[in-house]
Amino acid sequence: MDVRVTSDPRAFEQTAFPFLQQDPVLHNLVMTVVHERVTGRMRDTEPAFYVSVHDPDVVGVAMRTPGRYVYLGALREDLAVSVADAFAGVLPQEVPGVAGDRPVVTAFGERWREHRGGRMDVVRGTRLHKLMELTPTAADAGGPRLMTADEVDLVAGWGKDGFAEELRIGYREWAEGHLEHRTLWIWEVDGEPVSMVGFHRPVFGVSRVGPVYTPPERRRHGYAGALTSHVTALILADGNQACLFTDLANPTSNKIYHQAGYRPVADFVEAELS
């Protein structure tokens, strides 16, 4: 077993993507994160670390980008110890957490405590969904349009409010990136933005929807569901598959996406490391 670590996303893409593209839905998060750095869509202010496990071909991958959890995704449980050892050799002392399939997260956490001490606490469950057949949903009023330049601060604020743990830093830069690449849609009612849905450009024919956010005072009118359906329809019209992640603790959003035609692919957990 050969474990390799690199901070070069292009080198990692060349090494790992032949393995990852075997299931581009299951591995979409890793592929999107890496591809957006290769293309310059996203830039890190600190080194990111990408791990590939070879036997002799690639059999598993993991990554950690600045400010984010170690992401193991669908990594095999038997590879967790080797990956933890590799990350322990390059990551700083403070790592906020780890995410992936529950068994591999558990095994990784046990090994990580041997290296760094502390504890691991599971704080969230997520579910990856794939669109099977789109069933458009309707809202009480309004319609969709692309984000405009004068909405950067609004979108940044919504991102900070709804996704502080996921985005962590650079909210305005994140919003400006969506504006530049035309990857964020707004639902508007009587000239006022009431909801937003973003998406990632497709990688190997799969586009991931998100983030999805509606301010608390604007919820329960169907805006997010209708806008998600609209964005999904655009993805399908371009000949791509659509997928998204949901928070298992939010039954409302899971119900909305199910009604739109999304079906579960895999469940993951996120755990804090202290």
C-alpha angles and dihedrals in degrees: 000000000000120000117195129189127197138167092203109099092193093055090046091050091054091047103041108028096078086062097040096048090065085081108015093174096053091044098036097114093056093043093048095048092049097042093050089056093046091053094043094246088123127029128191123217090205131037119283119210125219122189127199125185117210129198086178094301121037111289101166145008140196136176145193121199122189115288093005137102122267102266117215098163111175095349113152114259093233090061095054097093094050091048092048090051091051094049092045088061095056111022124091120251094261114065115164098212152304132257135194144081108351098241093050092045089052093049092045091050093052091052092043091056089054088057101037109011120220125098142281125225125185106229106169145021122213134187128210113218132191124205108244102172123352118238106183116226127209134225130216091250145337134048146243131275137158120270114266131219094254090059098065093104092045093051092044090052092049089049092052092046097047105029108027093136094047099042098030095168141024101034095162092046088050091052092046089052091055090049093050095048097038093235102133128077129196128209108218129197119189091342094310126112110237105165142011136208124185132188141193123242111257122272115195090347098309126109121190119217118220167164100037116185139164121177111249094248091055099049130114095043097097095249097130094045094049093046092047088053090050094050091045091052090054091051091051092046089059090056097256136125120244129220137166143179125238134193108246089213090064107074092175095062092042089054092048094052092045090054089052091055105265117140131193120268104169142345125229138180134218119214131189119229117211 
